Amino acid sequence: MTAELLVNVTPSETRVAYIDGGILQEIHIEREARRGIVGNIYKGRVSRVLPGMQAAFVDIGLDKAAFLHASDIMPHTECVAGDEQKQFTVRDSSE
């Protein structure tokens, strides 16, 4: 199967589509007037940890703190051999 990445750029909008085997898999649209921050890389400091939600708020220098869920930073595994499970702990760096 062939995979294609289609990019269309205009002065007001950028569109990127990923097509695999003739089927649209992903599409991203970014408008110049409303540029998003999703997908950007930021340096920040954790300001609040929510263990019950497995998440944290991170100060990245914007008006509001960014929300970061544990699944966004931990590797995803398809399957684990046997009954083996991995356990992760989120802790405060000041501890």
SELUM-267684 format. One record per atom (N, C-alpha, C): residue in three letters; x negated, y, z. Coordinates in steps of 0.1 Angstrom, whole numbers, always signed. Layout:
% SELUM-267684
<pt aa="ALA" east="X" north="Y" up="Z"/>
...
This chain:
% SELUM-267684
<pt aa="MET" east="-8" north="-12" up="+0"/>
<pt aa="MET" east="+0" north="+0" up="+0"/>
<pt aa="MET" east="-9" north="+12" up="+0"/>
<pt aa="THR" east="-4" north="+23" up="-6"/>
<pt aa="THR" east="-11" north="+35" up="-7"/>
<pt aa="THR" east="-6" north="+45" up="+3"/>
<pt aa="ALA" east="-15" north="+53" up="+9"/>
<pt aa="ALA" east="-11" north="+64" up="+18"/>
<pt aa="ALA" east="-14" north="+77" up="+11"/>
<pt aa="GLU" east="-5" north="+87" up="+13"/>
<pt aa="GLU" east="-7" north="+100" up="+7"/>
<pt aa="GLU" east="-6" north="+110" up="+18"/>
<pt aa="LEU" east="-13" north="+121" up="+17"/>
<pt aa="LEU" east="-12" north="+133" up="+26"/>
<pt aa="LEU" east="-9" north="+144" up="+17"/>
<pt aa="LEU" east="+3" north="+150" up="+18"/>
<pt aa="LEU" east="+7" north="+161" up="+9"/>
<pt aa="LEU" east="+7" north="+174" up="+17"/>
<pt aa="VAL" east="+1" north="+184" up="+12"/>
<pt aa="VAL" east="-1" north="+197" up="+18"/>
<pt aa="VAL" east="+5" north="+208" up="+9"/>
<pt aa="ASN" east="+13" north="+216" up="+14"/>
<pt aa="ASN" east="+19" north="+227" up="+7"/>
<pt aa="ASN" east="+17" north="+240" up="+15"/>
<pt aa="VAL" east="+9" north="+250" up="+10"/>
<pt aa="VAL" east="+6" north="+262" up="+18"/>
<pt aa="VAL" east="+12" north="+274" up="+10"/>
<pt aa="THR" east="+20" north="+282" up="+17"/>
<pt aa="THR" east="+25" north="+295" up="+12"/>
<pt aa="THR" east="+21" north="+305" up="+22"/>
<pt aa="PRO" east="+22" north="+318" up="+18"/>
<pt aa="PRO" east="+18" north="+329" up="+28"/>
<pt aa="PRO" east="+26" north="+328" up="+41"/>
<pt aa="SER" east="+38" north="+323" up="+40"/>
<pt aa="SER" east="+46" north="+323" up="+53"/>
<pt aa="SER" east="+48" north="+309" up="+59"/>
<pt aa="GLU" east="+43" north="+298" up="+53"/>
<pt aa="GLU" east="+45" north="+285" up="+58"/>
<pt aa="GLU" east="+35" north="+275" up="+53"/>
<pt aa="THR" east="+32" north="+265" up="+62"/>
<pt aa="THR" east="+23" north="+254" up="+58"/>
<pt aa="THR" east="+31" north="+241" up="+61"/>
<pt aa="ARG" east="+31" north="+232" up="+51"/>
<pt aa="ARG" east="+38" north="+220" up="+53"/>
<pt aa="ARG" east="+29" north="+208" up="+50"/>
<pt aa="VAL" east="+29" north="+198" up="+59"/>
<pt aa="VAL" east="+20" north="+187" up="+57"/>
<pt aa="VAL" east="+29" north="+174" up="+59"/>
<pt aa="ALA" east="+28" north="+165" up="+49"/>
<pt aa="ALA" east="+36" north="+153" up="+50"/>
<pt aa="ALA" east="+27" north="+141" up="+48"/>
<pt aa="TYR" east="+29" north="+131" up="+56"/>
<pt aa="TYR" east="+22" north="+118" up="+55"/>
<pt aa="TYR" east="+31" north="+107" up="+50"/>
<pt aa="ILE" east="+28" north="+102" up="+38"/>
<pt aa="ILE" east="+36" north="+92" up="+32"/>
<pt aa="ILE" east="+28" north="+79" up="+31"/>
<pt aa="ASP" east="+34" north="+68" up="+36"/>
<pt aa="ASP" east="+27" north="+55" up="+35"/>
<pt aa="ASP" east="+36" north="+45" up="+28"/>
<pt aa="GLY" east="+32" north="+39" up="+18"/>
<pt aa="GLY" east="+40" north="+29" up="+10"/>
<pt aa="GLY" east="+52" north="+35" up="+4"/>
<pt aa="GLY" east="+52" north="+48" up="+1"/>
<pt aa="GLY" east="+64" north="+55" up="-5"/>
<pt aa="GLY" east="+74" north="+60" up="+5"/>
<pt aa="ILE" east="+71" north="+58" up="+18"/>
<pt aa="ILE" east="+80" north="+61" up="+29"/>
<pt aa="ILE" east="+74" north="+73" up="+37"/>
<pt aa="LEU" east="+82" north="+83" up="+39"/>
<pt aa="LEU" east="+77" north="+94" up="+48"/>
<pt aa="LEU" east="+75" north="+90" up="+62"/>
<pt aa="GLN" east="+63" north="+91" up="+67"/>
<pt aa="GLN" east="+60" north="+87" up="+81"/>
<pt aa="GLN" east="+61" north="+99" up="+91"/>
<pt aa="GLU" east="+55" north="+110" up="+86"/>
<pt aa="GLU" east="+54" north="+122" up="+95"/>
<pt aa="GLU" east="+55" north="+134" up="+86"/>
<pt aa="ILE" east="+61" north="+145" up="+92"/>
<pt aa="ILE" east="+61" north="+158" up="+85"/>
<pt aa="ILE" east="+58" north="+169" up="+96"/>
<pt aa="HIS" east="+50" north="+178" up="+93"/>
<pt aa="HIS" east="+47" north="+189" up="+102"/>
<pt aa="HIS" east="+49" north="+202" up="+94"/>
<pt aa="ILE" east="+57" north="+211" up="+100"/>
<pt aa="ILE" east="+59" north="+224" up="+93"/>
<pt aa="ILE" east="+55" north="+235" up="+103"/>
<pt aa="GLU" east="+47" north="+244" up="+99"/>
<pt aa="GLU" east="+42" north="+255" up="+108"/>
<pt aa="GLU" east="+45" north="+268" up="+100"/>
<pt aa="ARG" east="+53" north="+277" up="+106"/>
<pt aa="ARG" east="+56" north="+290" up="+100"/>
<pt aa="ARG" east="+47" north="+300" up="+106"/>
<pt aa="GLU" east="+42" north="+310" up="+98"/>
<pt aa="GLU" east="+33" north="+320" up="+102"/>
<pt aa="GLU" east="+39" north="+329" up="+113"/>
<pt aa="ALA" east="+52" north="+331" up="+112"/>
<pt aa="ALA" east="+59" north="+340" up="+122"/>
<pt aa="ALA" east="+60" north="+333" up="+136"/>
<pt aa="ARG" east="+61" north="+320" up="+136"/>
<pt aa="ARG" east="+63" north="+312" up="+148"/>
<pt aa="ARG" east="+52" north="+301" up="+150"/>
<pt aa="ARG" east="+40" north="+305" up="+150"/>
<pt aa="ARG" east="+29" north="+295" up="+151"/>
<pt aa="ARG" east="+30" north="+288" up="+164"/>
<pt aa="GLY" east="+29" north="+275" up="+164"/>
<pt aa="GLY" east="+30" north="+267" up="+176"/>
<pt aa="GLY" east="+16" north="+264" up="+182"/>
<pt aa="ILE" east="+17" north="+260" up="+194"/>
<pt aa="ILE" east="+4" north="+257" up="+201"/>
<pt aa="ILE" east="+2" north="+242" up="+204"/>
<pt aa="VAL" east="+12" north="+234" up="+199"/>
<pt aa="VAL" east="+11" north="+219" up="+201"/>
<pt aa="VAL" east="+0" north="+214" up="+192"/>
<pt aa="GLY" east="-8" north="+205" up="+198"/>
<pt aa="GLY" east="-19" north="+200" up="+190"/>
<pt aa="GLY" east="-32" north="+207" up="+191"/>
<pt aa="ASN" east="-32" north="+219" up="+197"/>
<pt aa="ASN" east="-44" north="+227" up="+199"/>
<pt aa="ASN" east="-52" north="+221" up="+211"/>
<pt aa="ILE" east="-64" north="+224" up="+211"/>
<pt aa="ILE" east="-73" north="+219" up="+222"/>
<pt aa="ILE" east="-76" north="+231" up="+231"/>
<pt aa="TYR" east="-73" north="+229" up="+244"/>
<pt aa="TYR" east="-75" north="+240" up="+254"/>
<pt aa="TYR" east="-84" north="+235" up="+266"/>
<pt aa="LYS" east="-91" north="+245" up="+272"/>
<pt aa="LYS" east="-98" north="+242" up="+284"/>
<pt aa="LYS" east="-89" north="+248" up="+295"/>
<pt aa="GLY" east="-86" north="+240" up="+305"/>
<pt aa="GLY" east="-77" north="+245" up="+316"/>
<pt aa="GLY" east="-80" north="+239" up="+329"/>
<pt aa="ARG" east="-73" north="+244" up="+339"/>
<pt aa="ARG" east="-74" north="+239" up="+353"/>
<pt aa="ARG" east="-61" north="+234" up="+358"/>
<pt aa="VAL" east="-61" north="+222" up="+363"/>
<pt aa="VAL" east="-48" north="+216" up="+368"/>
<pt aa="VAL" east="-43" north="+225" up="+380"/>
<pt aa="SER" east="-31" north="+230" up="+379"/>
<pt aa="SER" east="-26" north="+238" up="+389"/>
<pt aa="SER" east="-16" north="+231" up="+399"/>
<pt aa="ARG" east="-10" north="+220" up="+394"/>
<pt aa="ARG" east="+0" north="+213" up="+402"/>
<pt aa="ARG" east="+1" north="+199" up="+396"/>
<pt aa="VAL" east="+1" north="+189" up="+405"/>
<pt aa="VAL" east="+3" north="+175" up="+401"/>
<pt aa="VAL" east="+16" north="+170" up="+406"/>
<pt aa="LEU" east="+23" north="+163" up="+397"/>
<pt aa="LEU" east="+37" north="+157" up="+401"/>
<pt aa="LEU" east="+36" north="+142" up="+400"/>
<pt aa="PRO" east="+31" north="+135" up="+411"/>
<pt aa="PRO" east="+29" north="+121" up="+410"/>
<pt aa="PRO" east="+42" north="+113" up="+406"/>
<pt aa="GLY" east="+53" north="+117" up="+411"/>
<pt aa="GLY" east="+66" north="+111" up="+408"/>
<pt aa="GLY" east="+69" north="+111" up="+393"/>
<pt aa="MET" east="+65" north="+121" up="+386"/>
<pt aa="MET" east="+67" north="+122" up="+372"/>
<pt aa="MET" east="+55" north="+118" up="+363"/>
<pt aa="GLN" east="+44" north="+114" up="+370"/>
<pt aa="GLN" east="+32" north="+110" up="+364"/>
<pt aa="GLN" east="+27" north="+122" up="+354"/>
<pt aa="ALA" east="+27" north="+134" up="+359"/>
<pt aa="ALA" east="+24" north="+145" up="+351"/>
<pt aa="ALA" east="+17" north="+156" up="+359"/>
<pt aa="ALA" east="+13" north="+166" up="+352"/>
<pt aa="ALA" east="+7" north="+178" up="+359"/>
<pt aa="ALA" east="+9" north="+190" up="+351"/>
<pt aa="PHE" east="+9" north="+202" up="+358"/>
<pt aa="PHE" east="+9" north="+215" up="+351"/>
<pt aa="PHE" east="-5" north="+220" up="+350"/>
<pt aa="VAL" east="-9" north="+225" up="+339"/>
<pt aa="VAL" east="-23" north="+229" up="+336"/>
<pt aa="VAL" east="-23" north="+244" up="+332"/>
<pt aa="ASP" east="-31" north="+252" up="+339"/>
<pt aa="ASP" east="-32" north="+266" up="+336"/>
<pt aa="ASP" east="-42" north="+267" up="+324"/>
<pt aa="ILE" east="-37" north="+271" up="+313"/>
<pt aa="ILE" east="-46" north="+272" up="+301"/>
<pt aa="ILE" east="-47" north="+287" up="+296"/>
<pt aa="GLY" east="-43" north="+296" up="+305"/>
<pt aa="GLY" east="-44" north="+310" up="+302"/>
<pt aa="GLY" east="-32" north="+317" up="+295"/>
<pt aa="LEU" east="-21" north="+309" up="+294"/>
<pt aa="LEU" east="-9" north="+315" up="+287"/>
<pt aa="LEU" east="+0" north="+320" up="+298"/>
<pt aa="ASP" east="+12" north="+326" up="+294"/>
<pt aa="ASP" east="+21" north="+331" up="+304"/>
<pt aa="ASP" east="+26" north="+320" up="+313"/>
<pt aa="LYS" east="+28" north="+308" up="+308"/>
<pt aa="LYS" east="+33" north="+296" up="+316"/>
<pt aa="LYS" east="+22" north="+285" up="+316"/>
<pt aa="ALA" east="+22" north="+277" up="+326"/>
<pt aa="ALA" east="+13" north="+266" up="+327"/>
<pt aa="ALA" east="+18" north="+255" up="+317"/>
<pt aa="ALA" east="+9" north="+248" up="+311"/>
<pt aa="ALA" east="+12" north="+237" up="+302"/>
<pt aa="ALA" east="+16" north="+224" up="+309"/>
<pt aa="PHE" east="+25" north="+217" up="+304"/>
<pt aa="PHE" east="+29" north="+204" up="+310"/>
<pt aa="PHE" east="+21" north="+193" up="+303"/>
<pt aa="LEU" east="+15" north="+184" up="+311"/>
<pt aa="LEU" east="+7" north="+173" up="+306"/>
<pt aa="LEU" east="+12" north="+160" up="+313"/>
<pt aa="HIS" east="+17" north="+151" up="+305"/>
<pt aa="HIS" east="+22" north="+138" up="+310"/>
<pt aa="HIS" east="+10" north="+128" up="+309"/>
<pt aa="ALA" east="+10" north="+119" up="+318"/>
<pt aa="ALA" east="-1" north="+109" up="+319"/>
<pt aa="ALA" east="-2" north="+101" up="+306"/>
<pt aa="SER" east="+9" north="+98" up="+299"/>
<pt aa="SER" east="+8" north="+91" up="+286"/>
<pt aa="SER" east="+1" north="+99" up="+275"/>
<pt aa="ASP" east="+0" north="+112" up="+277"/>
<pt aa="ASP" east="-7" north="+120" up="+267"/>
<pt aa="ASP" east="-22" north="+119" up="+268"/>
<pt aa="ILE" east="-27" north="+114" up="+279"/>
<pt aa="ILE" east="-42" north="+113" up="+281"/>
<pt aa="ILE" east="-47" north="+99" up="+283"/>
<pt aa="MET" east="-38" north="+89" up="+285"/>
<pt aa="MET" east="-43" north="+75" up="+287"/>
<pt aa="MET" east="-41" north="+67" up="+274"/>
<pt aa="PRO" east="-51" north="+58" up="+272"/>
<pt aa="PRO" east="-50" north="+50" up="+260"/>
<pt aa="PRO" east="-38" north="+41" up="+260"/>
<pt aa="HIS" east="-32" north="+40" up="+248"/>
<pt aa="HIS" east="-20" north="+31" up="+247"/>
<pt aa="HIS" east="-25" north="+17" up="+243"/>
<pt aa="THR" east="-20" north="+6" up="+249"/>
<pt aa="THR" east="-25" north="-7" up="+245"/>
<pt aa="THR" east="-13" north="-15" up="+240"/>
<pt aa="GLU" east="-14" north="-22" up="+230"/>
<pt aa="GLU" east="-4" north="-30" up="+224"/>
<pt aa="GLU" east="+0" north="-42" up="+233"/>
<pt aa="CYS" east="-10" north="-49" up="+238"/>
<pt aa="CYS" east="-7" north="-60" up="+247"/>
<pt aa="CYS" east="-19" north="-63" up="+256"/>
<pt aa="VAL" east="-16" north="-68" up="+267"/>
<pt aa="VAL" east="-27" north="-72" up="+277"/>
<pt aa="VAL" east="-27" north="-87" up="+279"/>
<pt aa="ALA" east="-39" north="-93" up="+278"/>
<pt aa="ALA" east="-40" north="-107" up="+279"/>
<pt aa="ALA" east="-34" north="-112" up="+293"/>
<pt aa="GLY" east="-26" north="-122" up="+292"/>
<pt aa="GLY" east="-21" north="-128" up="+305"/>
<pt aa="GLY" east="-12" north="-118" up="+312"/>
<pt aa="ASP" east="-13" north="-119" up="+325"/>
<pt aa="ASP" east="-5" north="-110" up="+334"/>
<pt aa="ASP" east="-14" north="-98" up="+339"/>
<pt aa="GLU" east="-25" north="-96" up="+332"/>
<pt aa="GLU" east="-34" north="-86" up="+336"/>
<pt aa="GLU" east="-28" north="-72" up="+334"/>
<pt aa="GLN" east="-29" north="-63" up="+344"/>
<pt aa="GLN" east="-23" north="-50" up="+342"/>
<pt aa="GLN" east="-34" north="-40" up="+346"/>
<pt aa="LYS" east="-34" north="-29" up="+340"/>
<pt aa="LYS" east="-43" north="-18" up="+343"/>
<pt aa="LYS" east="-35" north="-8" up="+351"/>
<pt aa="GLN" east="-42" north="-2" up="+362"/>
<pt aa="GLN" east="-35" north="+7" up="+370"/>
<pt aa="GLN" east="-44" north="+20" up="+370"/>
<pt aa="PHE" east="-37" north="+31" up="+368"/>
<pt aa="PHE" east="-44" north="+44" up="+368"/>
<pt aa="PHE" east="-40" north="+53" up="+379"/>
<pt aa="THR" east="-49" north="+61" up="+385"/>
<pt aa="THR" east="-45" north="+70" up="+396"/>
<pt aa="THR" east="-49" north="+84" up="+391"/>
<pt aa="VAL" east="-40" north="+93" up="+394"/>
<pt aa="VAL" east="-43" north="+107" up="+391"/>
<pt aa="VAL" east="-46" north="+113" up="+405"/>
<pt aa="ARG" east="-57" north="+120" up="+406"/>
<pt aa="ARG" east="-60" north="+126" up="+419"/>
<pt aa="ARG" east="-65" north="+141" up="+417"/>
<pt aa="ASP" east="-65" north="+148" up="+428"/>
<pt aa="ASP" east="-69" north="+162" up="+428"/>
<pt aa="ASP" east="-84" north="+162" up="+428"/>
<pt aa="SER" east="-90" north="+171" up="+420"/>
<pt aa="SER" east="-105" north="+171" up="+419"/>
<pt aa="SER" east="-111" north="+177" up="+432"/>
<pt aa="SER" east="-103" north="+184" up="+440"/>
<pt aa="SER" east="-108" north="+190" up="+453"/>
<pt aa="SER" east="-109" north="+179" up="+464"/>
<pt aa="GLU" east="-104" north="+167" up="+462"/>
<pt aa="GLU" east="-104" north="+157" up="+472"/>
<pt aa="GLU" east="-118" north="+151" up="+473"/>
